[in-house]
Amino acid sequence: MNRRSFLQWANLAGLVAGLPSARAFAVTPHEAEVGQSADASTAKKAASPETLLLKDYRPQSIYKIPITEVAKAKFPVIDMHSHPYAKTAAEIDEWVRNMDEVGIEKTMILTMSTGTAFDDIQRKYSKHPERFEMWCGFDLAGFDMPGFGPAAVKELERCKQAGARGVGEIHDKGKGLVSGKAKAPGMHPDDPRMNAVWDKCGELGMPISLHVADPIWMYQKMDRHNDGLMNAYEWRLDNQPNIVGLSGMVDILERTVARHPNTTFIACHFANLDYDLARLGEVLERNPNLYADISARYAETAPIPRFASAFYEKHANRLVYGTDMGFDKSMYRVTFRILESLDEHFYEIDQFSYHWSLNGFGLSDAILKQVYHDNAAKLLAARA
Ligand SMILES: [Zn+2]
């Protein structure tokens, strides 16, 4: 499944994906109607830079330079950020075969769900207990009623009994907490109402995968200066009134993490500080109970390979591998190529939807081992 078909699937499935979809690129009904003459007309349009549209732009690298095929990760991998993409037993078996082929030892399934929805997913994946872990969501019902907390804690304990090993993915893109279909508008992670819930996660030995904010381009004006325009427009936040901005959400994340030192948090997608890794480094340094996953931010970091690899080197003990993009073998391989190779100027527009080219980080074996596996293994083993 490439990014586009995955996102179409994710939209249909009502899943919240970590990253922007490529719907902005989809063929419009008008284009479809044009039918056979479409190719000719596209070619004619494309002949002029005056009429070529950014959404149609598919540059191809001309450089005669090495292309590294990474069929299998160099070391065994723990994927800390995935979702229940596979729906049937056959699809789950296919996923396991893909994991074997590309070198994924274990995958965290962030179900975002509670109650019978969680139990159903848990049951479906129970044939492969060594390969998948189920993480549950929060029951946010009654968040705006007095006495919120005990019921959420009770359901958390029940999910743990039913097999949940962690919590996630919990979102807050500035409007309040979201756990799958459960929403708590206006209640952010640092809200005192959440204190008992976060503490209970620590007590139960359940790490939390917490997604705050979204990439910076989504907050910026949708104009000719927006560097990530094609994705940004699809997932825009610039038109959302009264939301907490990116920087404010990072402050909220840090306040929450600092207030609950016995609870382990994993900030999804570099805490959306992929554009300001130095700030993420400071937040990590101040908070030993915080990790960051690198899922669904490969295309956002691959344009700055030297700065990004220096960041990996400095914070190698706090970064964990994740995908968040379906379970195609080709998807995994793109992530390995970016982390392992020193390839330059390659395009994966269908996977990531950005128009720019990517570069590999060429991470050392020691760093790859930590990020692919050892940090996650340590974090998971520390649970009660
Ligand atoms: Zn996700």
Boltz pocket constraint, residues with backbone or C-beta under 6 A from the ligand:
constraints:
  - pocket:
      binder: B
      contacts: [[A, 16], [A, 17], [A, 18], [A, 81], [A, 82], [A, 83], [A, 110], [A, 169], [A, 324]]
      max_distance: 6.0
